[in-house]
C-alpha cells in the first residue's frame, strides 16, 4: 500500500501480537467478568441475545443473563 499513510504508526498491532502463541494479546477490564476467559458462547431467544457464557479451558467461569422489556435491554445479571 503506497498511500503515504502508516496504518499502524503507533505499532499497536505489533505490540498486541504474541509471536509465541500466534494470537493477539487481549486485556479483560470488564467488571462483570473479571476472570480470564478463552471462549464466549452466545444464546438467543428469537433475535434477542439472552445469555452469554464465558469459559476458560472448557470450564464455565461466568454466565450473564440479559433481560429485555419492549425490545430494549433492561437488566444484566451475573451468575
Number of C-alpha atoms within 10 A of each C-alpha: 6 5 6 6 8 10 11 9 8 9 10 10 13 11 11 13 14 13 11 6 8 8 10 13 12 10 8 10 10 8 7 13 15 11 14 15 18 10 14 13 11 13 13 11 8 7 8 14 15 17 19 17 18 21 18 14 10 10 11 14 16 19 19 18 16 17 16 13 8 6 9 9 13 10 11 13 11 13 9
